Structure formats: structure tokens, C-alpha cells
Amino acid sequence: MPEKITIGNAELWHGDCREILPTLPAFDLICTDPPYGIDVGSMNMGAGKKATGFAPFEWDSAAPPEWFFLLLHEKARDLIVWGGNYFKFQPNGCWLSWDKIQEFSGADFELAYTTLKGPSKVFRMARAHAYGNVERLHPTQKPLELIAWCIGKVPTAQTICDPFMGSGTTGVACAQLGKAFTGIERERKYFDIACERIARAQAQGTLLPPEPPPQPEQTALL
């Protein structure tokens, strides 16, 4: 049975997004990072490290079905879907990229499919910078600054949904940007983490401190 928790203007659902999303109203933007079906648990996460210490990886054994991506189009005016190169979408010229500004055992960059108009854009932020002062709570967690940048590409969006909420980074970004957020997560461990992080973000300046941002790195010019 799905469970709903409301934190400020965030509505958080514990359950399967394939069952919950069809029951929800449409949103201005769906910004999400679905499982790619590449068995991330067996992959190196940089410097030869495995994605250990996280919940079981059954969720990444298969990508979402094709019909689910058609549902995303019905449920939002605009889409930003990380890992879009793994899925079937209608052609569109505006892609977003995260250039990690380094070479290591994982991907040097990641791609997001969008329904936006205009040229493709790139966000440059090294992984060391992205996670330098933030505890990594999910094996495929995206940097907060990256997600805030994505949302900024749709300035008119006031209602934002992430049906694969994970540890709640999209919800934290929405709280900081004053956007209404709806998140869905089926893994209890990550749902509880997301609730805590979003509660912190909602409570900035009141009871709880915000998440510390990564400290800037000085890079030598070659």
C-alpha cells in the first residue's frame, strides 16, 4: 500500500512509481534519473571502488518499461531524464550533459534527454568537487548543483516531480528554489533518507542547518 508524507510543499510517496504516477495530476516538469538497467552494483564507482554500503541493487536489474516513458510525456509539460541515451525517446535537439572534467573508471560524462527547445548545454563539475563535502547517500546520486541547474532550464516550472526520487536531491533543490515537489521512491531506506534531507531543506533558517555545499577546488592551469 503506497504511503504519502507531506513536508511543507513537498509530497513524498513510498511505493512503486508505475502504480502511483498514473494517479497523480500533471506537473510542469518531471526531472528524474531512472535506473538504467546496467546493474550498477557490480560496477566500479571510481578509483576501482564498488558501490558498496548501499541498499540491494535489484532496482537496477532492468530499465523501466517503454510504456512508462510514454506516461512521463502525459504527466508533465517538460521532461529532463538523465540516462536518456539508454531509453527510447522521440528525437529532440536539446540534450543536457554533465561533464565530470576528469577521466576515471566510470563515465566521463552523463546525458539527459529533454523536451526543451534550444541548443544542447553542458554542466561542468568534477566528481571530486561535486561530492567533496557531501555524504554520498545513494549509488547514483546526482550533485545538488547539477539538479538545480537542470530545474533552472525551465524557469516557468512551479510543480516538479521526480518519480525515481532516490535520496531526494531533486526535492532538496526544489525546497531551495521555492518549487512545489512530488517525489516517489520504492526503497524504504532511500525514502527515509529523502524525507530527512527534504525536511532539512524545508527548515533552513529555522530548526535544522542546510546541507553543507561542496567547497570550491583550485585547479592548476596546464
Secondary structure, 3 states (H helix, E strand, C coil): CCEEEEECCEEEEECCHHHHHHHCCCEEEEEECCCCCCCHHHCECCCCCECCCCCCCHHHCCCCCHHHHHHHHHHEEEEEEECHHHCCCCCCCCEEEEECCCCCCCCCEEEEEECCCCCCEEEECCHHHHCCCCCCCCCCCCCHHHHHHHHHCCCCCCEEEECCCCCCHHHHHHHHHCCEEEEEECCHHHHHHHHHHHHHHHCECCCECCCCCCCCCCCCCC
